[in-house]
Amino acid sequence: MVTGYAAAQVSDCCYEAFEVVKLMRYEDGLEPNRVTLVSLLQAAANVGAYKEGRAVHGYAVRRSIDSFDEILETSLMDMYSKCGDLRMSKLIFDRMSKRCIGSWNALIAAHVQIGQPLGAFEIFQRMLQEDILPDMITLANLLSSCGDLKFLRQGKSIHGYLIRRQVQLDLVATTALIEMYCKCNRTNQGRILFDEIEAQDVIMFNVMVSGYLQAGFPDKALKTVCQMIEAGRKPNPATILNLLSVAADLREIRIGKKVHAYVVRQGIGSNVDIANQLISMYGKFGRIEMARQIFNRITRKDLFSWTSMITSYAQHGYASDALMVFRLIHEERLQPDLVTLVSLLQAISSLGCLTLAKEVHGHIYRNRLEKEILILNSLLTTYAKCGSLGMAECLFKSIVKKSQISWNAMISAFGMHGKCLEAIDLFNQMLKEGFQPDDITFTSILSACSHGGYVEEGWRIFQSMAEKHSVTPNTEHYSCAIDLFSRSGRLEEAYSLVQHLPPRERISALDALLSSCRVYGNVEVADIVGKELLDLDPDNSGTYILLANIYSEAGKWDAAARIREIAKTKSLARQPGYSMIESASVQ
C-alpha cells in the first residue's frame, strides 16, 4: 500500500503513504523496514515534503537502517536533492563507503535539478577519475545539463560518442537528447530525432511540446499534442501543464477551458502544479474570479500557488487584493521568493503607496536579498512610481553590479519625474560604462526628451539608434519621435515620421498630431492629417469635431460647415460625459 501510494506521484496520495505507515505502526505494531523507508523517501521526493523526508532519515539513523545500505542512501540523496538541499545530498554521498553508479547518477541529477549544471559536469569528471563508466542515466543527465547551459557543442559531442560506440539508445536517453537540442534552440534537429522513433511515449511528446513552446511556436505545440492523442497516448500532468501554457500563449481561453474540463473529469484537480497553472492561465485572461475559486480549492498550497494569485491580481489592477494575499503568506509561515516580491512590488506601484514600498525594502534587507538584482530593479521602479525619485536614485547608486535593466529603470524614473537632463546624462554615462542600449532604453530616453522639450537632443538619439547601436526603431520609438516634434510645433516633420508606421498604428499618432495642429493653428497640416484620419477611421466622431473646430478657429467657416454636415449625414454624435455617481443615484 505504501509503495502504491508513493508511486502515484499525486500530492494527496504521497501524503497518504505516511498515513498508512502511521496505521501500520500504531494499530498493528509493525515497524517500517528498508523497503518501507525507500518508498516513503520516494513519496517525500515526489511532493518536496522536506520535513517528512528528514523524519524518515532520522528514523533510519535511530534504527541504524541507513548504515552501509546503498539503495537507502541513494534514496536519501534523491529526496534531499529534490527538496532543494544539495548540501545534505553531498554529505551522504561523501560518507558512503562504496558508491555505485546509481549514487553518482543521483548526485549528478541533484545538481541538474537545482540548476547547477556545471556542478553536474564536475561530478562526472570525478566519476571518470574513479574509473566508473557512465550508463544511460548518466548521459541523460549530462545532456540535460548541456541543454540548461546551452552547451550545444558538448551535447553534440555526447551524441557523437553514442553514435561512434553504436550504442542503442533507450527512450530515456533519446528523450534527453531531444530535450537538449530543443533547449539549445535546435528544435528542428530535435524533431528529426523525435520522428525517427517508432513508438514515442508520453514523456517524449511532452518534451517536444515544451521545445516548441520555448521556441515560440505554440501552434506547433498544439499540433504535437493532437498527434499524441491520435497515437493513443493518454495525457499526464506534464501534458496538461503544457496545454495550459499553449492556451495562454495563443490567447485561446476556449482551449484552456477544455483542458480545465478534462482535468475535472479525470479527477486530477487536486494536483497542485495543475491548479497553479490554471490560476496563472485564468489570471492572464483576466478571469480573476475563476482564478480565485481554483486557488481557494487547493488544500495544500505551495509558494507558487500564492505567487500565481498575487501576480494575477497585480497584473489586472487589483493591488489591494494582491497585498491581502501576500499578508496571508506570512500566516502560512511561507518565505516569499523573488518572483513573489516582484509581483508584490508591481501591486504597490499601482497603488503608489510609498510606505508599503519601504516595508518591502526592509523585508529585503532582513532576509539578505539586497544583492539580488532582479528585486532591486523592481524596487527602484516602485520607488519612482510612488513619487520618491530620491530613494530610487540612492538605490541605483548602491547597486554594485548594475544590469541593463537597472540603467533602463533609472532613465525611465528620471523621465517620469520630468528630469530630462538627468536622464540624458545617465544615458551617456551608461554608454561610457560599456552598456549597449536596447529598445526599452530608447523608449525611456525619447519619452523623457519629449516631455522635457529637448527636441534636437531627442532627434539625435533617435537617429543614433540604427546608425550607432544597430537597433531598428519600432512603432513605440516612432510614436515618441512624433510626440517630440508635435509638442514643439514641428508638425511637418512629425507627419513625415507617421508614414513609417503601419496603417493600424497610425490612428493614435494622427489623433495626437491633429490635436497639436489645433494648438499651433497649423491648418495646412491639419487638412492633410484630418483627411487621412477620416480614411482610416471614418466613423470616429471626435475627428470630425476636432477638424471642424480647427477650421472655425482659422476662420474657414465653409470648411467647418462641410465637415459638420458630413458628420450629421453619417448620424455621428459625440458621446456626452456623465457622472458615475449621478448614474448610480438614478438607478
Number of C-alpha atoms within 10 A of each C-alpha: 12 23 17 13 22 27 17 14 19 20 21 17 18 27 21 17 23 20 12 13 19 16 12 15 12 10 9 9 10 12 11 17 11 14 13 17 24 23 23 28 28 24 31 30 26 21 20 18 19 19 11 17 22 16 12 21 20 13 15 18 12 10 11 10 16 19 13 13 13 18 16 21 23 24 22 28 28 26 32 26 27 24 21 19 16 19 12 15 24 15 11 16 21 11 11 16 10 11 16 12 14 16 21 21 25 23 24 27 27 28 24 22 19 14 15 16 23 17 17 25 18 12 16 22 12 12 18 11 10 8 8 15 11 15 12 19 19 21 21 23 27 27 30 28 28 29 24 19 17 17 17 19 11 16 22 16 12 18 16 12 12 15 12 9 8 9 10 11 13 10 16 16 21 22 25 25 28 26 28 31 26 26 24 20 18 16 19 14 14 24 17 11 14 20 10 9 12 7 11 17 17 20 17 21 22 26 23 24 27 25 28 24 21 15 16 13 16 23 15 16 25 20 12 17 22 11 13 21 14 10 13 10 15 11 17 12 16 15 21 22 20 22 27 25 21 27 23 22 17 14 14 13 19 10 17 22 16 14 18 20 13 14 18 12 10 9 10 16 19 18 18 22 20 21 23 24 22 28 27 26 26 24 25 20 17 15 16 19 12 14 25 16 11 18 20 11 12 16 11 11 17 15 16 18 22 22 27 23 26 29 25 28 27 24 17 16 15 17 24 15 16 25 19 11 16 20 11 12 17 11 8 11 8 12 11 18 13 16 17 21 23 21 26 26 27 25 27 26 25 18 17 19 16 17 12 17 21 15 10 16 19 13 15 19 11 10 10 10 16 17 14 13 18 17 21 23 24 20 28 25 22 30 27 24 22 20 17 17 21 11 16 25 16 11 17 19 11 13 16 9 9 15 14 15 17 21 21 25 24 27 27 26 27 23 24 19 17 17 18 24 15 16 26 22 11 18 23 11 13 17 11 10 9 8 14 13 19 16 15 17 20 25 22 24 26 33 25 29 27 26 19 18 16 18 21 12 14 24 16 11 20 21 12 14 18 12 11 9 12 12 16 11 17 12 14 17 21 21 25 24 25 24 25 28 25 26 22 15 18 18 24 14 14 24 21 10 16 22 11 15 16 10 10 9 14 18 19 12 21 22 17 15 27 28 18 22 25 19 13 15 16 19 19 11 18 24 17 12 21 21 15 15 21 15 10 14 13 14 15 15 19 15 23 26 17 20 24 22 19 25 22 15 13 14 11 14 15 12 16 21 15 12 20 19 13 12 20 13 9 12 10 16 14 11 8 5 6 8 8 9 8 9 9 8 8 7 5
